[in-house]
Amino acid sequence: MAYRIVKQLMPAPTSSLIGEVTFDDPAWASRNIYVAKLSGSADKLWEYSGSSAVSASTAKMNELTGSDDTGRVYKVIQI
């Protein structure tokens, strides 16, 4: 089986401050749209297959999550 790492299209802020008023994201703003690669970007497509595909893709997902300063969520999907 093959696996691919996908990332959240847009990070979801939890709240914003305008003046002295804090606005929290509503429940529908969870941004559950994931992409493998953004069109026109220098993003790499991360795909793994073979006997160690699950562990390799999980390790890479954790690495990408830890190095992304935008707060995006990454996940592994089976393709």
C-alpha angles and dihedrals in degrees: 000000000000128000133199132197115229130184136209110270093223127012115242115234113213097211144347133211121223111179104315096331122097118210119198123206113259118241092257091061094076091120098218094177115120130189133188094213134359113241113255094009132119090241115137121230107237112206129158134188137170135056096318097040096112096051094040094050092045091050091049092047090054091048092051092046091052094049099044110099093187094075094241119159119234127199140176120241131187114241 
